[in-house]
Amino acid sequence: MTSHFLHMLVYSTLVSAFFALLLRNGKREQLRLGAVLWLSMVGGALVLAWLMFPFPR
Amino acid sequence: MPDDAASTGKTAAAIALGWVVPGLGHVVLGRLRQGLLFAAIIWGAFGLGLAYDGRLALRDHRQPLLTTLQVIANLGVGPADVAARLAVYGEPAYSMTRGAGAREDPHRAEIFRARERTGGANYGTAYLWTAGLMNLLLLFDVWDIARGRRPLP
């Protein structure tokens, strides 16, 4: 697997699952925090990438 | 101390076991589901880290603070880190130099740099260090559970 995007998805999944399990009790709360963290990481990275797109390397 | 707090001996044992085998500290304290899920996450990250030639950090006297922190992050997963170093370096190497000398060991340095040059090494390093740091965080959680500060819902 050499895709940056896939690594980002895998990494975000591992980290959000970990913190959801660590910081919340109960499946419902864990799923909610996990989803918020995952969307924040993936969405934040995509927004940042989009903002940086016009700038030359 | 809360009524459901574990004894000092059991607390120490749970923390030690949690470091030796990620997730086992929670299992010892009766949180089987949590322990298994934590184990799957940490072993998954550690396995991906090794598969992508992540950096098994070596302490370097030219950057002592940074490289020491990297070694600590690696060591978070417990003896699995030693086993990984045995497989990669052929010895449990934790320093770029051998013994008290200041010159870097050419064998270790060559392996270290060859792994860094592979395509996925940066990803692998992120996975390895994250696995170690997550397990170190888990040890604090084990402490809190053992002290009765994390009741089940």
Backbone of each chain as ProteinMPNN parsed JSONL, in Angstrom:
{"seq_chain_A": "MTSHFLHMLVYSTLVSAFFALLLRNGKREQLRLGAVLWLSMVGGALVLAWLMFPFPR", "coords_chain_A": {"N_chain_A": [[0.846, -1.194, 0.0], [0.838, 2.011, -1.065], [-0.472, 4.345, -1.033], [-0.966, 7.586, 0.08], [-3.367, 8.55, 1.002], [-4.857, 6.257, 1.731], [-3.275, 5.345, 3.843], [-3.669, 7.449, 5.582], [-6.373, 7.111, 6.154], [-6.358, 4.593, 7.427], [-4.67, 5.099, 9.606], [-6.081, 7.15, 10.922], [-8.369, 5.739, 11.612], [-7.37, 3.819, 13.441], [-6.375, 5.5, 15.502], [-8.632, 7.038, 16.228], [-10.391, 5.032, 17.07], [-8.982, 4.053, 19.248], [-8.895, 6.29, 21.063], [-11.604, 6.718, 21.429], [-12.383, 4.386, 22.752], [-10.84, 4.685, 25.006], [-11.63, 7.056, 26.242], [-14.382, 7.124, 26.581], [-17.249, 5.549, 28.035], [-19.481, 2.908, 27.288], [-21.135, 1.791, 24.384], [-22.516, 3.459, 22.572], [-21.672, 6.11, 23.114], [-18.98, 5.768, 22.638], [-18.942, 5.151, 19.926], [-19.886, 7.545, 18.91], [-17.906, 9.456, 19.706], [-15.714, 8.311, 18.416], [-16.475, 8.579, 15.736], [-16.58, 11.374, 15.51], [-13.894, 12.063, 15.991], [-12.63, 10.693, 13.903], [-13.766, 11.855, 11.619], [-12.92, 14.47, 12.038], [-10.138, 14.238, 11.804], [-9.729, 13.123, 9.2], [-11.346, 14.812, 7.63], [-10.248, 17.299, 8.363], [-7.635, 17.034, 7.36], [-8.189, 16.843, 4.632], [-9.371, 19.347, 4.13], [-7.234, 21.019, 4.767], [-5.425, 20.183, 2.813], [-6.803, 21.012, 0.57], [-6.805, 23.778, 0.96], [-4.113, 24.28, 0.7], [-3.638, 23.702, -1.899], [-3.502, 25.762, -4.015], [-0.982, 26.814, -3.619], [2.393, 26.897, -4.686], [4.719, 24.11, -4.831]], "CA_chain_A": [[0.0, 0.0, 0.0], [1.671, 3.211, -1.131], [-1.331, 5.514, -1.118], [-0.986, 8.456, 1.264], [-4.746, 8.674, 1.463], [-5.239, 5.036, 2.446], [-2.574, 5.348, 5.134], [-4.343, 8.418, 6.437], [-7.625, 6.501, 6.613], [-6.038, 3.527, 8.39], [-4.118, 5.723, 10.811], [-7.185, 7.855, 11.6], [-9.249, 4.728, 12.189], [-6.725, 3.267, 14.634], [-6.268, 6.507, 16.571], [-9.953, 7.413, 16.751], [-10.926, 3.889, 17.819], [-8.261, 4.0, 20.525], [-9.324, 7.341, 21.99], [-13.018, 6.515, 21.754], [-12.423, 3.343, 23.783], [-10.156, 5.148, 26.217], [-12.238, 8.23, 26.885], [-15.834, 7.006, 26.764], [-17.843, 4.267, 28.425], [-20.748, 2.684, 26.581], [-20.894, 1.693, 22.935], [-23.074, 4.591, 21.84], [-20.77, 7.257, 23.292], [-17.704, 5.443, 21.98], [-19.128, 5.299, 18.473], [-20.034, 8.97, 18.597], [-16.597, 10.123, 19.786], [-14.878, 7.759, 17.35], [-16.866, 9.199, 14.461], [-16.172, 12.789, 15.534], [-12.433, 12.122, 15.849], [-12.252, 10.219, 12.562], [-14.149, 12.891, 10.647], [-12.059, 15.635, 12.257], [-8.798, 13.98, 11.255], [-9.781, 12.966, 7.744], [-11.877, 16.053, 7.068], [-9.255, 18.369, 8.574], [-6.53, 16.844, 6.416], [-8.661, 17.17, 3.276], [-9.538, 20.804, 4.058], [-5.88, 21.594, 4.732], [-4.869, 19.891, 1.488], [-7.506, 21.874, -0.402], [-6.315, 25.161, 1.153], [-2.716, 24.383, 0.241], [-3.565, 23.351, -3.3], [-3.056, 26.826, -4.905], [0.405, 27.245, -3.372], [3.375, 26.052, -5.38], [5.557, 23.296, -3.966]], "C_chain_A": [[0.882, 1.244, 0.0], [0.836, 4.491, -1.172], [-1.304, 6.311, 0.185], [-2.39, 8.475, 1.868], [-5.184, 7.44, 2.254], [-4.546, 4.952, 3.8], [-3.252, 6.306, 6.097], [-5.642, 7.828, 7.0], [-7.356, 5.431, 7.68], [-5.572, 4.127, 9.71], [-5.231, 6.421, 11.611], [-8.126, 6.863, 12.274], [-8.66, 4.159, 13.481], [-6.754, 4.263, 15.791], [-7.652, 6.869, 17.111], [-10.589, 6.26, 17.517], [-10.278, 3.824, 19.201], [-8.805, 5.039, 21.508], [-10.806, 7.218, 22.351], [-13.161, 5.46, 22.855], [-11.858, 3.835, 25.107], [-10.98, 6.187, 26.971], [-13.731, 8.12, 27.135], [-16.219, 5.608, 27.221], [-19.155, 4.114, 27.667], [-20.55, 2.772, 25.083], [-21.355, 2.93, 22.176], [-22.138, 5.811, 21.91], [-19.435, 7.017, 22.588], [-17.826, 5.629, 20.471], [-19.21, 6.773, 18.084], [-18.67, 9.682, 18.64], [-15.67, 9.622, 18.678], [-15.182, 8.404, 16.008], [-16.415, 10.655, 14.396], [-14.662, 12.904, 15.301], [-12.012, 11.763, 14.425], [-12.567, 11.3, 11.523], [-13.282, 14.137, 10.806], [-10.692, 15.426, 11.616], [-8.827, 13.921, 9.728], [-10.262, 14.26, 7.088], [-10.885, 17.195, 7.194], [-8.104, 18.267, 7.587], [-6.956, 17.218, 4.995], [-8.842, 18.685, 3.103], [-8.174, 21.485, 3.95], [-5.245, 21.378, 3.355], [-5.502, 20.808, 0.434], [-7.013, 23.308, -0.283], [-4.903, 25.336, 0.605], [-2.589, 24.194, -1.263], [-3.059, 24.494, -4.206], [-1.583, 27.181, -4.752], [1.388, 26.313, -4.081], [4.222, 25.266, -4.376], [6.93, 23.904, -3.818]], "O_chain_A": [[1.596, 1.498, 0.97], [1.375, 5.587, -1.328], [-1.584, 5.776, 1.257], [-2.563, 8.423, 3.086], [-5.803, 7.558, 3.312], [-5.152, 4.538, 4.789], [-3.394, 6.011, 7.284], [-5.967, 8.022, 8.171], [-8.04, 5.373, 8.702], [-6.014, 3.723, 10.786], [-5.3, 6.288, 12.832], [-8.621, 7.115, 13.373], [-9.356, 4.032, 14.488], [-7.111, 3.913, 16.916], [-7.826, 6.994, 18.324], [-11.264, 6.492, 18.52], [-10.951, 3.569, 20.2], [-9.134, 4.709, 22.648], [-11.21, 7.576, 23.458], [-13.961, 5.621, 23.776], [-12.326, 3.459, 26.182], [-11.014, 6.187, 28.202], [-14.293, 8.956, 27.843], [-15.594, 4.618, 26.842], [-19.859, 5.098, 27.435], [-19.899, 3.683, 24.573], [-20.681, 3.395, 21.257], [-21.855, 6.451, 20.898], [-18.84, 7.934, 22.021], [-16.939, 6.186, 19.825], [-18.669, 7.189, 17.06], [-18.325, 10.423, 17.719], [-14.934, 10.403, 18.075], [-14.277, 8.733, 15.241], [-15.93, 11.118, 13.363], [-14.209, 13.735, 14.514], [-11.166, 12.424, 13.821], [-11.743, 11.615, 10.665], [-12.945, 14.788, 9.817], [-10.157, 16.324, 10.966], [-8.042, 14.589, 9.055], [-9.669, 14.741, 6.122], [-10.695, 17.969, 6.256], [-7.648, 19.273, 7.043], [-6.192, 17.828, 4.247], [-8.505, 19.238, 2.056], [-7.984, 22.403, 3.153], [-4.61, 22.277, 2.805], [-4.826, 21.307, -0.466], [-6.822, 23.987, -1.292], [-4.544, 26.404, 0.109], [-1.543, 24.493, -1.839], [-2.253, 24.228, -5.097], [-0.995, 27.782, -5.65], [1.223, 25.093, -4.069], [4.417, 25.688, -3.236], [7.779, 23.351, -3.119]]}, "seq_chain_B": "MPDDAASTGKTAAAIALGWVVPGLGHVVLGRLRQGLLFAAIIWGAFGLGLAYDGRLALRDHRQPLLTTLQVIANLGVGPADVAARLAVYGEPAYSMTRGAGAREDPHRAEIFRARERTGGANYGTAYLWTAGLMNLLLLFDVWDIARGRRPLP", "coords_chain_B": {"N_chain_B": [[-9.746, 6.004, 49.456], [-11.539, 4.454, 46.771], [-14.13, 1.872, 47.113], [-13.967, -0.178, 45.21], [-11.33, -0.28, 44.517], [-8.207, -1.722, 43.485], [-5.69, -3.783, 45.099], [-2.381, -2.615, 46.014], [-0.417, -4.331, 45.06], [-1.773, -5.766, 43.051], [-2.383, -3.69, 41.365], [0.181, -2.852, 40.553], [0.99, -5.188, 39.288], [-0.877, -5.327, 37.209], [-0.205, -3.054, 35.732], [2.419, -3.664, 34.991], [2.001, -6.013, 33.489], [0.409, -4.949, 31.526], [2.223, -3.413, 30.165], [4.0, -5.347, 29.237], [2.406, -7.044, 27.621], [0.423, -5.483, 25.498], [-2.803, -4.402, 26.386], [-3.294, -6.436, 28.176], [-3.272, -5.564, 30.804], [-5.762, -4.388, 31.207], [-7.353, -6.626, 30.893], [-6.583, -8.172, 33.094], [-7.679, -6.636, 35.096], [-10.298, -7.184, 34.779], [-11.566, -6.176, 32.557], [-12.29, -7.364, 29.909], [-13.286, -7.066, 27.229], [-12.536, -4.431, 26.556], [-9.758, -4.703, 26.862], [-9.109, -6.578, 24.869], [-9.84, -5.195, 22.563], [-8.157, -2.953, 22.712], [-5.732, -4.296, 22.543], [-5.912, -5.328, 19.933], [-5.866, -2.942, 18.45], [-3.378, -1.808, 19.134], [-1.513, -3.846, 18.545], [-2.094, -4.056, 15.881], [-1.278, -1.539, 14.881], [1.428, -1.712, 15.537], [2.234, -3.932, 14.026], [1.747, -2.988, 11.416], [3.585, -0.924, 11.414], [6.036, -2.314, 11.514], [5.821, -3.756, 9.145], [6.018, -1.743, 7.299], [8.642, -0.932, 7.488], [9.204, 0.774, 9.678], [10.851, 3.214, 11.793], [13.035, 1.896, 14.078], [14.08, 3.361, 16.618], [17.353, 4.624, 17.292], [19.461, 5.641, 19.867], [21.186, 8.651, 19.589], [24.12, 10.413, 20.104], [24.432, 12.901, 19.023], [21.969, 14.018, 18.802], [20.622, 13.925, 21.428], [18.254, 14.346, 23.067], [15.987, 14.232, 21.341], [16.302, 11.704, 20.072], [16.28, 10.035, 22.279], [13.677, 10.336, 23.199], [12.373, 9.201, 21.037], [13.195, 6.546, 21.248], [11.958, 5.921, 23.662], [9.292, 6.1, 22.881], [9.194, 3.948, 21.102], [9.712, 1.866, 22.905], [7.412, 1.709, 24.329], [5.664, -0.337, 23.578], [6.573, -2.522, 24.862], [8.258, -5.707, 25.455], [7.998, -6.605, 22.837], [9.189, -4.745, 21.266], [11.886, -5.199, 21.728], [12.119, -7.726, 20.596], [11.58, -7.062, 17.947], [13.802, -5.512, 17.357], [15.792, -7.391, 17.614], [15.196, -8.948, 15.406], [15.591, -7.13, 13.344], [18.083, -5.697, 13.7], [19.645, -7.734, 14.587], [20.401, -7.819, 17.16], [19.597, -6.543, 20.444], [19.564, -3.556, 19.905], [19.935, -0.224, 21.002], [21.254, 2.076, 20.721], [23.139, 4.25, 18.62], [25.813, 4.068, 18.835], [28.332, 1.768, 19.976], [28.887, 0.292, 23.106], [30.91, 2.328, 25.249], [31.942, 4.035, 23.468], [32.239, 6.877, 21.176], [31.945, 6.721, 18.517], [29.891, 5.905, 15.745], [28.256, 2.782, 15.276], [28.974, 0.942, 12.463], [27.479, -1.173, 11.336], [24.915, -1.103, 12.573], [24.19, 1.508, 11.856], [24.086, 1.33, 9.08], [21.965, -0.479, 8.621], [19.9, 0.945, 9.823], [19.772, 3.268, 8.212], [19.276, 2.17, 5.723], [16.701, 1.145, 6.043], [15.343, 3.512, 6.41], [15.355, 4.548, 3.893], [13.486, 3.178, 2.437], [10.303, 3.036, 0.741], [7.93, 3.22, 2.381], [8.717, 4.009, 4.903], [8.294, 6.322, 6.479], [5.577, 6.216, 7.053], [5.528, 3.794, 8.404], [7.085, 4.43, 10.641], [5.43, 6.303, 11.915], [3.286, 4.63, 12.599], [4.58, 2.802, 14.344], [5.572, 4.416, 16.471], [3.205, 5.522, 17.339], [1.852, 3.247, 18.229], [3.452, 2.548, 20.456], [3.206, 4.865, 22.072], [0.457, 4.905, 22.493], [0.176, 2.619, 24.043], [1.602, 3.379, 26.315], [-0.08, 5.397, 27.252], [-2.252, 3.786, 27.856], [-1.337, 2.495, 30.119], [-1.565, 4.418, 32.089], [-4.308, 4.523, 32.144], [-4.892, 1.98, 33.087], [-3.882, 2.266, 35.651], [-5.686, 4.194, 36.673], [-8.088, 2.727, 36.554], [-7.491, 0.647, 38.309], [-7.271, 2.072, 40.662], [-9.84, 2.66, 41.106], [-11.029, 4.784, 39.833], [-12.262, 4.759, 37.403], [-15.113, 3.816, 36.906], [-17.246, 1.162, 35.654], [-19.868, 1.687, 33.2]], "CA_chain_B": [[-9.664, 5.124, 48.284], [-12.847, 3.848, 46.496], [-14.297, 0.473, 47.531], [-13.583, -1.13, 44.162], [-9.914, -0.123, 44.161], [-7.403, -2.939, 43.615], [-4.554, -3.65, 46.009], [-1.176, -2.05, 45.375], [0.256, -5.411, 44.324], [-2.521, -6.065, 41.826], [-2.211, -2.522, 40.491], [1.529, -2.92, 39.969], [1.016, -6.332, 38.359], [-1.659, -4.983, 36.01], [0.567, -2.09, 34.93], [3.558, -4.388, 34.403], [1.492, -6.912, 32.436], [-0.078, -4.09, 30.437], [3.375, -2.996, 29.359], [4.582, -6.537, 28.585], [1.472, -7.425, 26.544], [-0.594, -4.429, 25.412], [-4.19, -4.834, 26.573], [-3.416, -7.429, 29.251], [-3.556, -4.859, 32.06], [-7.215, -4.243, 31.306], [-7.917, -7.972, 31.076], [-6.312, -8.557, 34.487], [-8.598, -5.887, 35.961], [-11.666, -7.612, 34.498], [-12.16, -5.492, 31.386], [-11.856, -8.232, 28.81], [-13.606, -6.5, 25.908], [-11.646, -3.282, 26.347], [-8.391, -5.193, 26.712], [-8.937, -7.208, 23.553], [-9.897, -4.155, 21.52], [-6.901, -2.19, 22.791], [-4.666, -5.165, 22.02], [-6.03, -5.377, 18.464], [-5.446, -1.648, 17.89], [-1.931, -1.584, 19.324], [-0.764, -4.834, 17.747], [-2.298, -3.69, 14.477], [-0.389, -0.413, 14.562], [2.812, -2.196, 15.621], [2.469, -4.789, 12.854], [1.859, -2.131, 10.228], [4.867, -0.213, 11.538], [7.132, -3.212, 11.107], [5.64, -4.098, 7.73], [6.457, -0.608, 6.479], [10.023, -0.572, 7.84], [9.243, 1.932, 10.581], [12.135, 3.449, 12.454], [13.311, 1.416, 15.426], [15.011, 4.458, 16.886], [18.616, 4.384, 17.984], [19.888, 6.86, 20.541], [22.342, 9.245, 18.912], [24.635, 11.459, 21.009], [24.36, 14.214, 18.373], [20.605, 14.505, 19.06], [20.266, 13.046, 22.549], [16.876, 14.476, 23.568], [15.037, 13.746, 20.333], [16.42, 10.264, 19.834], [15.862, 9.329, 23.5], [12.206, 10.32, 23.185], [11.966, 8.229, 20.016], [13.404, 5.211, 21.817], [10.902, 5.711, 24.666], [8.054, 5.827, 22.135], [9.296, 2.566, 20.621], [9.68, 0.92, 24.026], [6.062, 1.666, 24.893], [4.959, -1.603, 23.294], [7.113, -3.587, 25.705], [9.29, -6.602, 24.921], [7.862, -6.774, 21.386], [10.183, -3.855, 20.654], [13.182, -5.901, 21.791], [12.062, -8.792, 19.587], [11.681, -6.429, 16.629], [15.2, -5.099, 17.164], [16.573, -8.621, 17.369], [14.941, -9.372, 14.026], [16.081, -6.137, 12.38], [19.511, -5.398, 13.883], [20.376, -8.933, 15.012], [20.739, -7.633, 18.579], [18.704, -5.523, 21.015], [20.317, -2.293, 19.795], [19.181, 0.987, 21.355], [22.113, 3.237, 20.547], [23.892, 4.249, 17.364], [27.189, 3.699, 19.175], [28.456, 0.503, 20.725], [29.655, 0.477, 24.335], [31.085, 3.71, 25.711], [32.566, 4.806, 22.401], [31.433, 7.945, 20.573], [31.815, 6.476, 17.072], [28.701, 5.1, 15.475], [28.477, 1.413, 14.847], [28.627, 0.957, 11.039], [26.46, -2.178, 11.038], [23.613, -0.553, 12.976], [23.891, 2.719, 11.074], [23.733, 0.929, 7.719], [20.602, -1.035, 8.65], [18.992, 2.045, 10.17], [19.601, 4.171, 7.058], [18.657, 1.422, 4.616], [15.26, 1.093, 6.314], [14.782, 4.859, 6.214], [15.254, 4.861, 2.458], [12.388, 2.449, 1.788], [9.173, 3.916, 0.417], [6.89, 3.416, 3.4], [9.329, 4.128, 6.231], [7.675, 7.39, 7.283], [4.307, 5.689, 7.562], [5.868, 2.767, 9.39], [7.534, 5.097, 11.865], [4.24, 6.873, 12.574], [2.538, 3.524, 13.217], [5.338, 2.233, 15.469], [5.601, 5.337, 17.617], [1.837, 5.653, 17.846], [1.567, 2.032, 19.008], [4.144, 2.659, 21.749], [2.632, 5.946, 22.887], [-0.882, 4.496, 22.913], [0.284, 1.671, 25.16], [1.987, 4.124, 27.521], [-1.318, 6.026, 27.743], [-3.083, 2.727, 28.445], [-0.846, 2.169, 31.468], [-2.203, 5.387, 32.991], [-5.714, 4.114, 32.261], [-4.878, 0.823, 33.99], [-3.69, 2.845, 36.992], [-6.948, 4.812, 37.076], [-9.077, 1.661, 36.794], [-7.097, -0.065, 39.523], [-7.54, 2.945, 41.817], [-11.295, 2.831, 41.228], [-11.45, 6.091, 39.297], [-12.935, 4.592, 36.105], [-16.135, 2.781, 37.068], [-17.963, 0.736, 34.447], [-21.162, 2.379, 33.125]], "C_chain_B": [[-11.033, 4.483, 48.022], [-12.885, 2.367, 46.862], [-13.797, -0.527, 46.497], [-12.123, -1.001, 43.734], [-9.163, -1.431, 44.383], [-6.266, -2.689, 44.607], [-3.351, -3.098, 45.253], [-0.471, -3.098, 44.53], [-0.44, -5.711, 43.004], [-2.393, -4.907, 40.838], [-0.865, -2.584, 39.774], [1.602, -4.049, 38.943], [0.274, -5.999, 37.067], [-0.882, -4.012, 35.112], [1.734, -2.802, 34.234], [3.095, -5.283, 33.256], [0.978, -6.118, 31.238], [1.049, -3.585, 29.562], [3.938, -4.196, 28.58], [3.72, -6.98, 27.404], [0.377, -6.363, 26.487], [-2.014, -4.997, 25.516], [-4.372, -5.769, 27.766], [-3.718, -6.777, 30.603], [-5.053, -4.709, 32.272], [-7.875, -5.596, 31.562], [-7.758, -8.412, 32.528], [-7.294, -7.865, 35.438], [-10.072, -6.161, 35.619], [-12.326, -6.921, 33.32], [-11.712, -6.195, 30.11], [-12.085, -7.582, 27.449], [-12.671, -5.337, 25.587], [-10.22, -3.747, 26.071], [-8.151, -5.788, 25.335], [-8.956, -6.166, 22.43], [-8.631, -3.308, 21.526], [-5.747, -3.008, 22.21], [-4.708, -5.186, 20.491], [-5.527, -4.078, 17.842], [-3.921, -1.498, 17.968], [-1.107, -2.586, 18.521], [-0.917, -4.545, 16.253], [-1.357, -2.577, 14.049], [1.07, -0.878, 14.559], [3.161, -3.06, 14.401], [2.61, -3.979, 11.575], [3.189, -1.381, 10.233], [6.038, -1.065, 11.092], [7.039, -3.541, 9.622], [6.124, -2.973, 6.818], [7.832, -0.081, 6.89], [10.107, 0.675, 8.704], [10.559, 2.011, 11.328], [12.146, 2.853, 13.857], [14.45, 2.297, 15.906], [16.253, 3.995, 17.632], [19.055, 5.7, 18.613], [21.184, 7.357, 19.901], [22.827, 10.421, 19.755], [24.611, 12.848, 20.372], [22.976, 14.844, 18.553], [20.031, 13.731, 20.246], [18.809, 13.129, 22.981], [15.875, 13.836, 22.605], [15.097, 12.224, 20.187], [16.054, 9.458, 21.084], [14.34, 9.243, 23.559], [11.687, 9.308, 22.157], [12.096, 6.796, 20.538], [12.315, 4.904, 22.842], [9.575, 5.388, 23.974], [8.059, 4.394, 21.613], [9.099, 1.563, 21.76], [8.305, 0.8, 24.671], [5.343, 0.351, 24.654], [5.545, -2.781, 24.066], [8.127, -4.464, 25.003], [9.167, -6.866, 23.414], [8.858, -5.886, 20.656], [11.562, -4.513, 20.645], [13.224, -6.992, 20.723], [12.211, -8.214, 18.176], [13.124, -6.024, 16.343], [16.107, -6.307, 16.921], [16.413, -9.058, 15.92], [15.589, -8.423, 13.024], [17.598, -5.937, 12.485], [20.339, -6.635, 14.24], [20.797, -8.864, 16.458], [19.78, -6.578, 19.134], [19.399, -4.158, 21.058], [19.421, -1.104, 20.134], [20.013, 2.245, 21.163], [22.858, 3.116, 19.219], [25.345, 3.861, 17.609], [27.196, 2.395, 19.956], [29.332, 0.76, 21.947], [29.751, 1.949, 24.708], [31.66, 4.607, 24.613], [31.639, 5.844, 21.798], [31.243, 7.723, 19.071], [30.633, 5.568, 16.8], [29.082, 3.729, 14.933], [28.053, 1.295, 13.374], [27.522, -0.026, 10.669], [25.064, -1.643, 11.365], [23.226, 0.632, 12.1], [23.452, 2.349, 9.663], [22.303, 0.377, 7.662], [19.582, 0.08, 8.88], [18.714, 2.911, 8.939], [18.962, 3.456, 5.868], [17.143, 1.344, 4.81], [14.611, 2.452, 6.075], [14.554, 5.181, 4.748], [14.087, 4.149, 1.77], [11.148, 3.353, 1.693], [8.214, 4.205, 1.547], [7.424, 3.712, 4.788], [8.684, 5.215, 7.093], [6.341, 6.944, 7.86], [4.591, 4.678, 8.677], [6.29, 3.375, 10.709], [6.344, 5.671, 12.624], [3.441, 5.771, 13.269], [3.269, 2.992, 14.461], [5.302, 3.145, 16.689], [4.211, 5.513, 18.2], [1.466, 4.436, 18.689], [2.192, 2.139, 20.395], [3.509, 3.714, 22.645], [1.217, 5.592, 23.348], [-0.778, 3.539, 24.098], [0.728, 2.37, 26.437], [0.768, 4.838, 28.114], [-2.217, 5.003, 28.433], [-2.637, 2.384, 29.863], [-1.416, 3.149, 32.494], [-3.673, 5.027, 33.204], [-5.831, 2.918, 33.215], [-4.75, 1.306, 35.436], [-5.009, 3.421, 37.51], [-8.011, 3.757, 37.394], [-8.764, 0.958, 38.119], [-7.372, 0.767, 40.773], [-9.028, 3.215, 42.011], [-11.814, 4.14, 40.679], [-12.152, 5.987, 37.953], [-14.002, 3.508, 36.228], [-16.769, 2.409, 35.737], [-19.324, 1.434, 34.408], [-22.279, 1.512, 33.708]], "O_chain_B": [[-11.652, 4.001, 48.971], [-11.857, 1.693, 46.919], [-13.272, -1.585, 46.845], [-11.725, -1.549, 42.706], [-9.436, -2.161, 45.336], [-5.926, -1.546, 44.913], [-3.308, -3.111, 44.022], [0.01, -2.811, 43.434], [0.207, -5.889, 41.973], [-2.306, -5.117, 39.628], [-0.779, -2.396, 38.561], [2.192, -3.897, 37.874], [0.726, -6.338, 35.973], [-0.901, -4.136, 33.888], [2.003, -2.576, 33.054], [3.71, -5.312, 32.19], [1.094, -6.552, 30.092], [0.865, -3.355, 28.367], [4.304, -4.07, 27.412], [4.234, -7.257, 26.32], [-0.507, -6.346, 27.343], [-2.371, -5.948, 24.819], [-5.472, -5.884, 28.306], [-4.359, -7.394, 31.454], [-5.551, -4.884, 33.384], [-8.824, -5.703, 32.338], [-8.686, -8.96, 33.121], [-7.692, -8.435, 36.454], [-10.971, -5.47, 36.098], [-13.529, -7.072, 33.11], [-10.883, -5.696, 29.35], [-11.182, -7.55, 26.613], [-12.094, -5.262, 24.502], [-9.558, -3.247, 25.162], [-7.121, -5.537, 24.709], [-8.185, -6.252, 21.474], [-8.093, -2.983, 20.468], [-4.899, -2.486, 21.486], [-3.673, -5.075, 19.834], [-4.839, -4.104, 16.821], [-3.268, -1.112, 16.998], [-0.118, -2.215, 17.889], [0.006, -4.759, 15.467], [-0.72, -2.652, 12.998], [1.85, -0.489, 13.69], [4.24, -2.933, 13.824], [3.484, -4.249, 10.751], [3.834, -1.225, 9.197], [6.925, -0.596, 10.378], [8.053, -3.599, 8.926], [6.583, -3.22, 5.703], [8.144, 1.088, 6.663], [10.969, 1.529, 8.495], [11.28, 1.024, 11.476], [11.363, 3.255, 14.718], [15.622, 2.027, 15.644], [16.204, 3.104, 18.48], [19.024, 6.747, 17.966], [22.135, 6.602, 19.7], [22.05, 11.317, 20.084], [24.748, 13.855, 21.066], [22.831, 16.063, 18.467], [19.072, 12.974, 20.094], [18.184, 12.1, 23.238], [15.04, 13.019, 22.994], [14.068, 11.549, 20.181], [15.573, 8.33, 20.974], [13.782, 8.207, 23.922], [10.679, 8.642, 22.389], [11.231, 5.951, 20.303], [11.805, 3.785, 22.899], [8.829, 4.516, 24.42], [7.041, 3.705, 21.675], [8.416, 0.551, 21.604], [8.064, -0.107, 25.468], [4.493, -0.038, 25.455], [5.068, -3.909, 23.939], [8.786, -4.024, 24.061], [10.13, -7.304, 22.785], [9.319, -6.222, 19.565], [12.31, -4.397, 19.674], [14.229, -7.163, 20.033], [12.88, -8.797, 17.323], [13.608, -6.176, 15.221], [17.053, -6.25, 16.136], [17.376, -9.486, 15.282], [16.078, -8.854, 11.979], [18.309, -6.0, 11.482], [21.569, -6.6, 14.204], [21.484, -9.763, 16.943], [19.211, -5.8, 18.368], [19.773, -3.676, 22.128], [18.304, -0.985, 19.629], [19.538, 3.353, 21.411], [23.165, 2.015, 18.762], [26.028, 3.384, 16.703], [26.183, 1.984, 20.521], [30.393, 1.374, 21.837], [28.81, 2.718, 24.513], [31.84, 5.807, 24.82], [30.417, 5.727, 21.885], [30.479, 8.44, 18.425], [30.396, 4.595, 17.516], [30.083, 3.557, 14.237], [26.885, 1.525, 13.061], [26.714, 0.257, 9.784], [24.15, -1.718, 10.543], [22.083, 0.747, 11.659], [22.552, 2.978, 9.107], [21.53, 0.723, 6.769], [18.546, 0.145, 8.219], [17.564, 3.247, 8.656], [18.206, 4.055, 5.103], [16.388, 1.463, 3.845], [13.478, 2.538, 5.601], [13.681, 5.977, 4.398], [13.74, 4.486, 0.638], [10.984, 4.298, 2.465], [7.725, 5.328, 1.666], [6.668, 3.672, 5.758], [8.545, 5.045, 8.304], [6.012, 7.251, 9.006], [3.975, 4.711, 9.743], [5.902, 2.896, 11.775], [6.262, 5.538, 13.845], [2.974, 5.953, 14.394], [2.65, 2.762, 15.5], [5.032, 2.696, 17.803], [4.053, 5.637, 19.415], [0.839, 4.572, 19.74], [1.537, 1.853, 21.397], [3.3, 3.482, 23.835], [0.822, 5.938, 24.461], [-1.555, 3.636, 25.048], [0.287, 2.005, 27.526], [0.602, 4.88, 29.333], [-2.856, 5.293, 29.445], [-3.458, 2.026, 30.708], [-1.713, 2.767, 33.626], [-4.216, 5.199, 34.296], [-6.744, 2.852, 34.038], [-5.434, 0.805, 36.329], [-5.4, 3.164, 38.649], [-8.742, 3.877, 38.378], [-9.653, 0.71, 38.934], [-7.675, 0.213, 41.83], [-9.432, 3.904, 42.949], [-12.919, 4.565, 41.018], [-12.595, 6.998, 37.407], [-13.824, 2.404, 35.714], [-16.827, 3.219, 34.813], [-19.884, 1.746, 35.459], [-23.437, 1.929, 33.73]]}, "name": "protein", "num_of_chains": 2, "seq": "MTSHFLHMLVYSTLVSAFFALLLRNGKREQLRLGAVLWLSMVGGALVLAWLMFPFPRMPDDAASTGKTAAAIALGWVVPGLGHVVLGRLRQGLLFAAIIWGAFGLGLAYDGRLALRDHRQPLLTTLQVIANLGVGPADVAARLAVYGEPAYSMTRGAGAREDPHRAEIFRARERTGGANYGTAYLWTAGLMNLLLLFDVWDIARGRRPLP"}
